[in-house]
Amino acid sequence: MARIQINALRVATVIGVYAVERTAPQIIQVDLSFDVDTSRAETQDTLSDTVDYAAVANTVREVASASSFQLVEALGQAILASVQSTFSVTQLTITLTKFGCIPSADGVSITLTQR
């Protein structure tokens, strides 16, 4: 078993409660980690024996670009559901960071975990 991590993936999405936030897509940072059985990949050295992390990243981008949630929590849950239904992963954790929503803070993050 191995943990694959995708770090600091930037995706564009319409997100926010306030009207000014919903006028154009914003950049959200996504950090995603998931457990996957890599025992065959470790000896066979073939992509089909593991999870294609580029495909996972594309799924995250697709969900984000097609959505228009008010809350980061809802976007995170939609991404979790899509990744889990598409790929053979376990212990999936996602952290989403929204920038510029609180003055004097780099951003606000939420972490969701699904087993």
C-alpha positions as CSV (number, residue, x, y, z in Angstrom):
1,M,0.0,0.0,0.0
2,A,1.3,3.5,-0.8
3,R,0.1,7.0,-0.4
4,I,0.1,9.2,-3.5
5,Q,0.0,12.9,-3.0
6,I,-0.9,15.7,-5.5
7,N,0.4,18.9,-4.0
8,A,-0.6,22.5,-4.7
9,L,-2.8,21.8,-7.8
10,R,-4.3,25.1,-8.9
11,V,-7.8,24.9,-10.3
12,A,-10.2,27.6,-11.5
13,T,-13.8,27.6,-10.2
14,V,-16.7,29.9,-9.5
15,I,-17.0,29.8,-5.7
16,G,-18.3,32.0,-3.0
17,V,-21.3,33.3,-1.2
18,Y,-21.0,37.0,-2.1
19,A,-22.0,38.3,-5.5
20,V,-18.6,39.8,-6.1
21,E,-17.0,36.3,-5.7
22,R,-19.3,34.9,-8.3
23,T,-18.5,37.2,-11.2
24,A,-15.5,35.3,-12.4
25,P,-13.6,32.0,-11.7
26,Q,-11.2,32.1,-8.8
27,I,-8.1,30.0,-8.3
28,I,-8.4,27.4,-5.5
29,Q,-5.5,25.2,-4.4
30,V,-6.1,21.5,-4.0
31,D,-3.9,19.1,-2.1
32,L,-5.0,15.5,-2.5
33,S,-3.7,12.3,-1.0
34,F,-4.9,8.8,-1.4
35,D,-3.9,5.2,-0.6
36,V,-3.5,2.8,-3.4
37,D,-2.3,-0.8,-3.7
38,T,1.0,-0.5,-5.6
39,S,2.3,-4.0,-5.0
40,R,2.0,-5.0,-8.7
41,A,3.2,-1.7,-10.0
42,E,6.3,-2.0,-7.8
43,T,7.4,-5.2,-9.6
44,Q,5.7,-4.8,-13.0
45,D,6.5,-1.1,-13.6
46,T,3.3,-0.5,-15.6
47,L,0.9,2.4,-15.2
48,S,-2.2,0.1,-15.4
49,D,-1.1,-1.5,-12.1
50,T,-1.5,1.8,-10.1
51,V,-3.6,4.9,-10.2
52,D,-2.7,7.5,-12.9
53,Y,-2.2,10.6,-10.9
54,A,-2.4,12.8,-14.0
55,A,-5.8,11.4,-14.6
56,V,-6.8,12.1,-11.0
57,A,-5.6,15.7,-11.4
58,N,-7.6,16.1,-14.6
59,T,-10.7,14.8,-12.8
60,V,-10.2,17.4,-10.1
61,R,-9.9,20.1,-12.7
62,E,-13.0,19.0,-14.5
63,V,-15.1,18.9,-11.4
64,A,-13.9,22.4,-10.3
65,S,-14.3,24.0,-13.7
66,A,-17.8,22.6,-14.1
67,S,-19.1,23.6,-10.7
68,S,-20.4,26.8,-9.2
69,F,-20.6,26.1,-5.4
70,Q,-21.0,28.7,-2.7
71,L,-19.0,26.8,-0.2
72,V,-15.5,25.2,-0.4
73,E,-16.9,22.4,1.7
74,A,-19.3,21.5,-1.1
75,L,-16.7,21.7,-3.8
76,G,-14.4,19.4,-1.7
77,Q,-17.1,16.8,-1.3
78,A,-17.9,16.9,-5.0
79,I,-14.2,16.3,-5.8
80,L,-14.0,13.5,-3.3
81,A,-17.0,11.7,-4.7
82,S,-15.8,12.0,-8.3
83,V,-12.3,10.7,-7.5
84,Q,-13.5,7.9,-5.4
85,S,-16.1,6.7,-7.9
86,T,-13.6,6.9,-10.8
87,F,-10.4,5.5,-9.3
88,S,-9.5,2.5,-7.0
89,V,-8.4,4.6,-4.0
90,T,-8.8,4.4,-0.3
91,Q,-8.3,6.8,2.5
92,L,-8.8,9.8,0.3
93,T,-8.0,13.2,1.9
94,I,-8.4,16.6,0.2
95,T,-7.4,20.1,1.4
96,L,-8.8,23.0,-0.5
97,T,-7.4,26.5,0.0
98,K,-9.4,29.6,-1.0
99,F,-7.2,32.7,-1.4
100,G,-8.1,36.4,-0.7
101,C,-11.2,35.8,1.3
102,I,-10.0,37.1,4.6
103,P,-7.9,40.3,4.8
104,S,-4.4,39.8,6.2
105,A,-4.6,36.0,5.7
106,D,-3.0,34.0,2.9
107,G,-6.2,31.9,2.6
108,V,-8.6,29.7,4.3
109,S,-8.3,25.9,4.0
110,I,-10.6,23.0,4.7
111,T,-9.6,19.3,4.9
112,L,-12.0,16.5,4.2
113,T,-11.3,12.8,4.5
114,Q,-13.2,9.9,3.1
115,R,-12.5,6.2,3.7
